[in-house]
Amino acid sequence: MVKAPKSQKEEGILISKVRISGSQFGAILFLTIVTTAVLYIPNITAREAKQSAWLAPILSSGMGFLILWIFVKLGERFPGQNLVQFSTQLLGKFLGKALGLGYCLFFLVINFFTLRQFSEAMNLSLLQHTPVWFVSLWLALVGSYGAILGLEVITRSIQFVLPLFVISIILVILFTFPDLEYKQLFPLFEGGVWPIVKASYSPATWFGESIVLAFLFPFINKTQEVFKKGTWALLAAILVFSADILVTLLLLGPELASSYDLAFWKVIRYIEVGRTFLRLETIIIFLWISAVVAKFALVLYLGGLVLAEVWGRQSLGKIVVPMAL
């Protein structure tokens, strides 16, 4: 990560001195899409497509690739500007800022669902007797602190957490591999292609979170790398989602996978490595929590950035905490 020259007032409100690389952008994009989805996507897709559910992320990814292509083109047309700034140029000040408020609401919705999914997952896994509101408040406060610290801290946190998070998913697959039953995948395409298409709708919303690109573009120091790194991030997300669903289907079967809200959590709890590691899920859930906090802080930071741009504020401190709560 490198430091850019001091930001100029005319470049817009809150254009940070921090610049991120194309690889860091790819890491941010991947974690934003995958983090909360990894526990829920097997159940959601298996309800519609049964044993063919692992194919759904391939269709869902179309949303992500479309968003990536559109905003790379817009970023090339309006270098150094985020969506609110070039929308103001294209649509006028009033409509541009109205669109900015719409995207601020979009970020609030993302974090609302992140809070809810996080609280539900913690309540169903480790903290069964802890009030949901307390778990949500904890995430909101910690995420707010991360957002106040800024993009550099968030990006470095993601760089640290992401490899461990991915390794934990790989370990789940490796440790369950001997017990996977491949007959669970057949008959493939039972019911035709339409169930797979229906199963792809919900995962497409996670790929739709690629919209973060529109607000990260001004911070990227080599914008010519964005499409390449973004494409790799989306392909990696497809691979993780499909592997996630496949392992769940092969271990639990389509019926059980579709009946458990957190089917992948059941897979994680299944793991026993000899007589030594009997509670491996505790380590994995800790890494997942770290990834969720990083995502929440990022989305909150971007939402605060948009709101500050619309209001003409120079500081995020008085914006992000009320937004989180």
C-alpha positions in Angstrom: 0.0 0.0 0.0 1.4 3.4 -0.9 0.6 6.9 0.1 -0.7 9.3 -2.5 0.0 13.1 -2.5 -2.2 15.2 -0.3 -5.8 15.1 -1.5 -7.1 18.2 -3.2 -10.4 19.8 -2.2 -11.7 19.8 -5.8 -11.2 16.0 -6.0 -14.1 15.5 -3.7 -14.9 15.1 0.0 -12.9 12.5 1.9 -10.7 11.3 -0.9 -8.2 9.5 1.3 -4.4 9.8 0.9 -4.3 6.0 1.1 -4.1 4.1 -2.2 -4.7 0.3 -2.6 -3.2 -2.0 -5.2 -5.1 -4.1 -7.7 -4.4 -7.2 -5.6 -5.7 -5.6 -2.4 -8.9 -4.6 -4.3 -9.3 -8.2 -5.4 -8.9 -9.4 -1.8 -11.5 -6.8 -0.7 -14.0 -7.9 -3.4 -13.6 -11.6 -2.7 -14.1 -11.2 1.1 -17.1 -8.9 0.6 -18.9 -11.5 -1.6 -17.9 -14.7 0.2 -17.8 -14.0 4.0 -21.5 -14.1 5.1 -22.6 -16.2 2.2 -20.4 -19.2 3.0 -22.6 -20.5 5.8 -26.0 -19.8 4.2 -25.5 -20.6 0.5 -25.7 -24.4 0.7 -29.1 -24.3 2.4 -30.5 -21.6 0.0 -29.4 -23.3 -3.2 -30.2 -26.9 -2.1 -33.9 -26.0 -1.4 -34.4 -25.2 -5.1 -31.8 -27.3 -7.0 -31.2 -30.2 -4.7 -28.1 -32.2 -5.8 -27.5 -29.8 -8.7 -27.2 -26.8 -6.4 -23.4 -26.5 -6.8 -23.9 -25.3 -10.4 -26.0 -22.2 -9.2 -23.0 -20.0 -8.4 -21.8 -20.2 -12.0 -25.1 -18.5 -13.1 -25.1 -16.1 -10.1 -21.7 -14.8 -11.0 -23.1 -13.1 -14.1 -24.3 -10.3 -11.8 -20.8 -9.7 -10.5 -19.1 -9.8 -13.9 -21.7 -7.3 -15.3 -21.1 -4.9 -12.4 -17.4 -5.2 -12.7 -17.4 -4.4 -16.4 -19.8 -1.5 -16.1 -17.8 0.3 -13.3 -14.4 -0.4 -14.8 -15.7 1.4 -18.0 -17.1 4.3 -15.9 -13.9 4.4 -13.8 -11.9 4.8 -17.1 -14.2 7.5 -18.3 -14.1 9.4 -14.9 -10.7 8.7 -13.4 -10.2 9.6 -9.7 -14.0 10.0 -9.1 -16.4 7.7 -7.3 -20.0 7.0 -8.3 -21.5 10.0 -6.5 -19.1 12.4 -8.1 -19.4 11.3 -11.7 -23.2 10.9 -11.2 -23.4 14.5 -10.3 -21.6 15.4 -13.6 -23.8 13.2 -15.7 -27.2 13.8 -14.0 -26.8 17.1 -12.3 -26.2 18.0 -8.7 -29.7 17.1 -7.4 -30.1 13.8 -9.1 -26.5 12.8 -8.5 -26.8 13.4 -4.8 -30.2 11.6 -4.7 -28.5 8.6 -6.3 -25.8 8.9 -3.7 -28.4 8.7 -0.9 -29.8 5.6 -2.6 -26.4 3.9 -2.5 -26.0 4.9 1.1 -29.3 3.2 1.8 -28.0 0.2 -0.2 -24.9 0.0 2.1 -27.1 0.2 5.1 -29.2 -2.7 3.8 -26.1 -4.8 3.2 -24.9 -4.2 6.8 -28.4 -4.8 8.2 -28.4 -8.3 6.6 -24.8 -8.8 7.7 -25.8 -8.0 11.3 -28.8 -10.3 11.1 -26.9 -13.2 9.5 -24.0 -12.8 11.9 -26.3 -12.7 15.0 -28.3 -15.7 13.8 -25.2 -17.7 13.0 -23.6 -16.9 16.4 -26.9 -17.7 18.2 -27.2 -21.1 16.4 -23.6 -22.1 16.8 -21.6 -20.8 19.8 -23.8 -18.3 21.7 -27.1 -20.0 22.1 -28.0 -18.2 25.3 -26.7 -14.8 24.4 -29.3 -12.2 23.4 -29.3 -11.5 19.7 -29.3 -7.7 20.3 -26.1 -8.0 22.3 -24.3 -9.9 19.5 -25.5 -7.3 17.0 -24.4 -4.4 19.2 -21.0 -5.9 19.6 -20.5 -6.2 15.8 -21.9 -2.7 15.2 -19.5 -1.1 17.7 -16.4 -3.0 16.6 -17.2 -2.4 12.9 -17.7 1.3 13.6 -14.3 1.6 15.3 -12.8 -0.1 12.2 -14.6 2.3 9.9 -13.3 5.3 11.8 -9.7 4.0 11.6 -10.1 4.2 7.8 -9.5 2.3 4.6 -5.8 1.5 5.3 -6.5 -0.3 8.5 -9.5 -2.2 7.0 -7.5 -3.3 4.0 -4.6 -4.5 6.1 -7.0 -6.4 8.3 -8.5 -8.1 5.2 -5.1 -9.0 4.0 -4.3 -10.7 7.3 -7.6 -12.4 7.8 -8.4 -13.6 4.2 -5.6 -16.2 3.8 -6.5 -17.8 7.1 -10.2 -17.7 6.3 -9.5 -19.4 2.9 -7.2 -22.0 4.5 -9.9 -22.8 7.1 -12.4 -23.6 4.2 -9.8 -25.7 2.5 -9.1 -27.7 5.7 -12.9 -28.3 6.1 -12.9 -29.8 2.6 -9.8 -31.9 3.3 -10.9 -33.3 6.7 -14.4 -34.3 5.4 -13.1 -35.7 2.1 -12.9 -39.4 3.3 -16.6 -39.3 4.3 -18.0 -37.8 1.2 -20.6 -39.9 -0.7 -20.5 -39.1 -4.4 -23.8 -40.9 -5.0 -25.5 -37.9 -3.4 -24.9 -35.9 -6.6 -27.1 -38.1 -8.8 -29.3 -37.8 -10.7 -27.8 -34.6 -11.9 -30.1 -32.0 -13.4 -33.1 -33.7 -11.8 -36.0 -31.4 -12.7 -34.1 -29.8 -15.6 -32.2 -26.5 -15.7 -35.0 -24.3 -14.3 -34.4 -25.3 -10.6 -30.7 -24.3 -11.0 -31.7 -20.9 -12.4 -34.1 -20.3 -9.5 -31.4 -21.4 -7.1 -29.1 -18.8 -8.6 -31.3 -15.8 -7.6 -30.2 -15.5 -4.0 -26.5 -16.0 -4.5 -26.7 -13.3 -7.2 -27.4 -10.8 -4.4 -24.0 -11.5 -2.8 -22.3 -11.1 -6.2 -24.2 -7.9 -6.5 -22.1 -6.6 -3.6 -19.4 -6.1 -6.3 -20.9 -2.6 -6.3 -18.2 -1.7 -3.8 -16.0 -1.2 -6.9 -17.8 2.0 -7.7 -16.6 3.6 -4.5 -13.1 2.0 -4.3 -12.0 2.9 -7.8 -10.6 6.4 -6.7 -8.4 4.7 -4.2 -6.8 2.1 -6.6 -3.3 3.2 -7.7 -3.2 1.1 -10.8 -6.7 1.1 -12.3 -5.6 -0.9 -15.3 -5.3 -3.9 -13.0 -8.9 -3.7 -11.7 -10.6 -5.8 -14.3 -8.0 -8.6 -14.2 -7.9 -8.7 -10.4 -11.7 -8.3 -10.1 -12.2 -11.2 -12.5 -9.8 -13.5 -10.5 -11.7 -12.5 -7.3 -15.1 -13.4 -8.9 -13.7 -16.7 -10.2 -12.4 -17.5 -6.8 -15.8 -16.7 -5.2 -17.4 -19.1 -7.7 -15.0 -21.8 -6.8 -15.5 -21.4 -3.0 -19.3 -21.3 -3.3 -19.4 -24.4 -5.5 -17.0 -26.3 -3.3 -18.9 -25.2 -0.2 -22.2 -26.5 -1.7 -20.6 -29.7 -3.0 -19.0 -30.7 0.3 -22.3 -30.0 2.1 -24.3 -32.0 -0.4 -21.9 -34.9 -0.4 -21.7 -35.1 3.3 -25.3 -34.4 4.4 -27.2 -35.1 1.2 -29.6 -32.7 -0.5 -32.5 -33.3 1.9 -30.5 -32.5 5.1 -28.6 -29.7 3.4 -31.9 -27.9 2.5 -33.4 -28.4 5.9 -30.5 -26.9 8.0 -30.3 -23.1 8.1 -26.6 -23.3 8.6 -25.8 -26.5 6.7 -22.1 -25.7 6.3 -21.8 -25.2 10.0 -23.1 -28.8 10.5 -20.2 -29.8 8.1 -17.7 -27.9 10.2 -18.9 -29.5 13.4 -18.6 -32.9 11.8 -14.8 -32.6 11.7 -12.7 -34.6 14.1 -9.0 -35.0 13.5 -8.1 -38.1 15.5 -8.5 -37.6 19.2 -6.6 -34.3 19.3 -8.7 -31.7 17.5 -12.3 -32.3 18.5 -13.4 -28.7 18.6 -11.9 -27.4 15.4 -15.0 -25.4 14.7 -14.1 -22.9 17.4 -11.0 -21.9 15.4 -12.9 -21.7 12.2 -15.7 -19.6 13.6 -13.2 -17.2 15.1 -11.7 -16.7 11.6 -15.2 -16.2 10.2 -16.0 -13.6 12.9 -12.8 -11.7 12.0 -13.8 -11.7 8.3 -17.4 -10.5 9.1 -16.0 -7.7 11.2 -13.7 -6.6 8.3 -16.6 -6.7 5.8 -18.9 -4.8 8.1 -16.3 -2.1 8.7 -15.6 -1.8 5.0 -19.3 -1.4 4.0 -19.9 1.0 6.9 -16.9 3.1 5.8 -18.1 3.3 2.2 -21.6 4.2 3.3 -20.2 6.9 5.5 -18.0 8.1 2.6 -21.1 8.4 0.4 -23.1 10.2 3.0 -20.2 12.6 3.7 -19.9 13.3 0.0 -23.6 14.1 -0.3 -23.6 16.3 2.8 -20.3 17.9 2.2 -18.7 16.7 5.5 -15.0 16.3 6.0 -15.1 13.7 8.8 -16.5 10.2 9.1 -16.4 10.1 12.9 -19.9 11.6 13.5 -21.4 9.6 10.6 -20.5 5.9 10.9 -21.5 5.2 14.5 -25.1 6.5 14.0 -25.2 4.6 10.7 -24.1 1.3 12.4 -26.7 1.7 15.2 
